[in-house]
Amino acid sequence: MRIRDAVHADIPAITAIYAHHVLHGTGTFEEVPPTEAEMAGRMAEGEAHGWAWLVAEGEELPGEAPGLIGYAYYAQFRMRSAYRFAAENSVYVRNDVRGMGVGKALVAALLQRAEAAGFRQMFAVIGDSDNVGSIGLHLSLGFHRAGVLKSAGIKFGRWLDVVFMQRSIGAGDRDLPG
């Protein structure tokens, strides 16, 4: 697999990957898939702030469709200035390649990019405390559980928790950024 910066031509594949998770998963609390125009707007907003949007491309292997197999991005955790060194990541992988290390590779690349951009903390805000794939992925990259919001949302007719995970990057909180 190859990880690279996302470009506008990736929007249809990104939109399709995310739509699957919106319609079939609890990792996102969105219930209506965004349009390609909406996804393009989200990516453009991130780019305007200098935040990374990355994609993973699959190789042409027997039994695997080539093309985009996942995407991930980070944004400042909240827009108030006090959060300027804290980022939140999002990662979505094409359903037919889940569990094959695509998400882990994307988040690892995001961590490097966020550190290079001066961020000191990375948060994961994970929908559904039963989302063992995303929780395990983040644990494997050094994140720890920072808290759980019980019954924070309803999707597919049931209450869902939100799991907060956190990892220091770079100097973390050992000093104050200059």
N, C-alpha and C positions, 0 to 999 in steps of 0.2 A: 504494500500500500504506500501511497505517496501523500504527504500532508502539504498543503499549500494555502496561500491566502485565497479567500473566496473572491470571485469576480461576478459581475452582474449576470453573465451567462449561466451561472450556477443556480440562479433563483428558481427556475422551474423544478430542478431536482431537490433543492433545499425545501421548497414548499411542499413537494410530494412526501418527502421523508417526515416532515413535521405534521402534515395532515394525517398521516397514519397514526402517529402518537396522539394527536388530538382526538381522533375518532375511536381509537382502540385502547389507549393507555391512560394511566393515572399519574404519570410523571409530570404532565402539564395539567393545569386546571382550566385551560381554555377548552371550550366545548364546541366551538365553530372554527373550522380551519381558516386561517387568514388567506387572503388572495395573494397572488404573486406580487401585485402592486404593494400590498401591505408588507410583505416580507422584504421587498426591495427597499421600502421606506425604513424598516427596522435596521437593515444592513447599512443604509446610507447614514442613518443617525449615528450608528456605532463608528463608522468610518470618519464622520465629521469630528468625533471626539478623539480619534486616534486609537480606538479599541479594536482588538483583533477579531476577525471572523475567519475561521479556518475550515477547510473541507478536507476530507480524506477520499482519495480516488483508489478504487480497487484495480488490481491487475486482472488481465484476462486469463482466468484460471478455469479449468474444467469444472462445470457445475456452478460457477459464480458469474453473475452478470457483471460486465465491466461498468465503469462509470463511478459516479458519486456514491459513496457508501456511508457517509456520515458528515456531520458538520458540528461546529462548536463555536462559541463566542464568549467574550466576557464584556462586561460593562461595569461602570462604577456602581457599587452596591446600592447607594441612594444618592440623589443629586445634591444634597446639602454639602457644603464645602468641607465639613468635618470628616466626611467619608471619602475624601479625595485619594486616599491611599488604600482603600478597600474595594475589591472587585468581587463580582458574582459571576460564576460561570454557568453556561447552559450547554448541554451536549445531547445530540440526537443521532441515532444510528439506524440505518436502513434495517428493517425487520429481519431480512434473510441473512444478515451477518452479525446479529447481536451475539454477544458472548465470545467474540473472536479477537478481542483486543483493540477494536477500532476506537471505541469511546475512551479507553485508557490512553491510547496514543494521542488522541485529540486533546484531552485534558492536560496531559503532560506537556504538550506543545503550548497550550494556553498559559500554563504556569510560567514557562520560560518567557513568553512574550509579555505577560503581565509584570514579571519581575523586571525585565528590561525597560518597561515603561514607568517604573518607579512605584508600582503597587507593593504593599507590604503584607496584605492579608487577602486570601481568596476564600470566598464563601460559596457553598453549594446549597441551594434551597430546593430540596427534593420533594416532589409530590408523592405522597403515599408512603407510610412507614413500612409497607410490605414491598416496596420497590428495592428488592435485595440486589438487583443488578447495579443500579446507580449507587446505592449505599456501599456495596462491595468495591466498586470501581474507585470511589473516592477514598475509602479506607486503604486500598492498596497503594494509593499515591500519597499517603501520610496525612490525610484529613482525619479529624476526630469529630465525634458528635458534639455539637454545641447546644442542642436543645430540640424539643419537639413541640409544635403547636398542635394540640389534640383537636380533632374534629374541626379543622379549619375551613374545609370546603365540602361540597357535595357534588359528586360526579357519578354517573351510572347508578343513581339511586342509593348511594351509600356515603357515609361520612368518611372523609379522608384526612389524615394527619399531614403536616408538613415537617420534614426533618431538616434541621439546619446543621451543616457541617462546616468546618473551618480548618484552614491550614495557613501558617505563616509562610511568607516567601521572602527571599532576600534577607535583609537584616531583621525582618519582622518587627517586633516591638522592643528590640534591644537598644534602640536609640530613636531619636526624633529625626525625620527626614530634614535635609537642609533646605 
